[in-house]
Amino acid sequence: MTAEELPLFATSPVARVSELRRLLHHHNQKYYAEDAPEMSDADYDALLRELQALEAANPALVTPDSPTQTVGAQSIVSDFAKVRHGIQMLSLGNAFSAEDIADFLQKIRRFLNLPDASAVEVVAEPKIDGLSANIRYEKGVFVQAATRGDGTEGEDITANLRTIKSIPHRLQGKNIPDIVEIRGEVFLSHADFAALNQQQAAQNKPLFANPRNAAAGSLRQLDASITASRPLQFFAYATGLVSNPFAATHAEILTCFQAWGLPTNPRYTVCANQQEILAFYERLFTDRATLGYDIDGIVYKVNRLDWQERLGTVSRSPRWAIAHKFPAQQAKTIVREIIVQVGRTGVLTPVALVEPVTVGGVVVSKATLHNEDEIIRKDIRVGDTVFLERAGDVIPKITGVDLAQRLATSTPFVFPESCPVCGSIASRNAGEVARRCTGGLICGAQTVQRLKHFISRHAFDIEGLGAKEVEGLWQDKLIQTPADIFTLEARQQAGVIDLPHRKGWGELSTQNLFAAINERRTIPLNRFIYALGIAQVGEATAKTLAKHYGTVEAWFSALQTAFDTASEAYQQLLSIDGIGVNMANDLITFAAEPHNQQVIADLQQHLTILPHTETALNNTPLTGKTVVFTGTLQTMTRAEAKAKAEQAGAKVSSSISAQTDYVVAGEAAGSKEKKAKELGVTVLDEAGWTALVS
Ligand code: IVH
C-alpha cells in the first residue's frame, strides 16, 4: 500500500472516483475488518473528502455502495455470525481547531434556529482509541453483543464480550427499558498492553503494535476463553435501539448507565459553552499521558436529546456530535538505513530504519516512506535528521528533513530497479507510483500468495488443494513453484517426499489429491493465463487475451516480441479492446522476465493448455460485425455489453474506423459518436443496441 493514494495525476472524474472507491474500500477493510490500518486517519479523511467533492460535482457518479454512503468495511471475512444493527452505528466528523468547533456549534444553532452565540450545552468525553461494540440487554439481561462492522452489520461477539468483567450480565436498578442497546468502547490499558506483549514475547508469538490492535486481536477470537484471558475494559458512551426513552439529556443517559452498573468514563464533563469546551480540551490534552489508556481526541455531544433528534445525521455522522482530534505527535530522529520491502502483491515499499525514538509514548524504530516518489519529493537520505510523526495507531511517517543537519557526504537514495528479494525486474507503469516485482511466481515475498491464486476457484481449482494446504506444502518446501504441484505424484512414487504421513493427510486424501491434480493437467488457455496472476490481469482480460491469441505459444511469444514497442506485436496488443498502455506494460514485463519464462516452460511440461475455442453463436445479425462502445451505458456495464456482443458473434474494438459496423453510444458519448457520424458508421443508442443484440 503506497502512495497510489496520492492524487498526483490529473485523471477523468470517472476514473478518479473509481480509483478512490477502490482505495477507500481497501483501507476500510484493513481498518475495520483486519485491524491493520495502513494509512493515517488524516490521509484516509483526505481521500474520503476528495471522493465526496467529486460526487458532489458529479451526482450521476454516486452509487449506493460508494464509501461515502456506507460506514466501514464492506466485506468482513470471518467465521463470526453476522448481526444487523437495529440502528446504524455511526462514525464521527472531525474537528482539528477552535475554529472547527466554533463552526460545529454555529451550524447547530443555524439548524435549530437558535440565535447566534446562544449557549449550546454539550457533553465532552475522551475519545477512546479502541473498538466500538453494541450490547443488547432485554429485560435487563445481556443477550447479544456485536462489533460495529460496516455500521449496518457487525459480527456476533456475544461470547467474547461476556468475558469482560466490568460488563454486567444483568443490569441493576430502576427504569431499565425492556430493550436497551448499550454502545461503548472496548480497550486495553497501557499497563495491560505491555504485560500482554511481554507474555507474547515469552511464548515466541508476534507482538501487537499498539493497544488498539491488541484489543481487536483479543476480541476477535473464535475461542472466547482467549478473550477471557485478556484484561479488556469497556466504557459505555451511547445507546442504540431503545424500546422506551428513559432520559432527556446525554448526561442523564450516562447517569443511568452508572446506576445500572455499566462502566462510564470518569472524565466526562458537561460544558455550557465553547469556552468550557476548549478548557476541557486543554485539560485533557495535558492529562493525556497520565490516563493510562490511549485516546485520540475528545467527543462533544449535544446534551439535549430532543435537539439530537432534530439535528439528525448527514451521510455517515451525526450533526450533533464531533470528534476533536489531537494533533499528530512529532519527534526528531536520524535515518540509519533505508530498506525496500516487498509486499505479498509485489509492491516495493521503502522503509526508513531510524534511531529509536519515543513518539506519543511509543518507541518508534521504523517509518514508512510510502514509495519512490515520496523519497524523491522529500529528498530523504540515509544519515538525515528527520521529523517523524505518529497519528493515532498508524505506522509512523517522516514528514520532513532538517536540512541544517544534513551531512556533507550524504547522497540521494537510489531506488532499486530489481526486486531485493528475488532479483527479478521491478517495473513501474506510467502514471502509477508503485514499483512492482514481476517475479511473482518465484519471488519469496510473493510465492505463497501467487500459489494460492494459482489454485483458486477461477484458476486451476484443484479439489482438496485449498489455500491452507498450499500454505502448508509451501512452508514445508514441498511446493515452491506452480509446476511443483504437478510433480508431487512423481516425487511421491520416487520416494523423495512422503505426503501420506504428513499431519492431517493419509493415504486416501493423498490419492484423491493426485487424482484431482491429474484432472487439471488439461486446462483452457484463459484459465491458465488468469492463474499466472499477472498484475491487472483478471478473468475478463485473461479471456480476451485467450480469444485474441488462441494458443499459449502464440500469446506468450507475442508478448515477448511486444517488448520492442516499435513492433507490430506491440501495436496489436494495444489494439485489443480493454488493453491499455499500462496493462500492456504489465504483460510485457511479465513475459520479459526470465524467471517467468522458466515457470511457463516448466508448466508446459506437465500441462495440455487448450487453445481458445469460439463459443459464439452463428448467424446472428451481429456475426462478424465490429462494434465500438462509447459513453456510459445505463442498463448494463461495459463488460456485460461486450460479453453479449461477443456471444452474438461480434468483435468489439476500442477505436472507430471505416471498418466499424456499429457504434453504440451511451450517455455523454462525445467525440467517438461524432467520428462515427463523419465516417458514416451506424450509431445506435442503448435501446437500439439492446434490441439488436437480443
Ligand atoms: S460516540 C454517533 N463517544 O469513535 C456517535 N464514540 O469515530 C457514535 N469512540 O466508532 C460514537 N470514544 O469507536 C463516541 N466517547 C465516545 C467515543 C467514541 C471512542 C469511537 C467509536 C466510534 C468512533 C467514531
Boltz pocket constraint, residues with backbone or C-beta under 6 A from the ligand:
constraints:
  - pocket:
      binder: B
      contacts: [[A, 90], [A, 91], [A, 92], [A, 125], [A, 126], [A, 127], [A, 128], [A, 129], [A, 130], [A, 131], [A, 132], [A, 148], [A, 184], [A, 185], [A, 237], [A, 238], [A, 299], [A, 318], [A, 321], [A, 323]]
      max_distance: 6.0
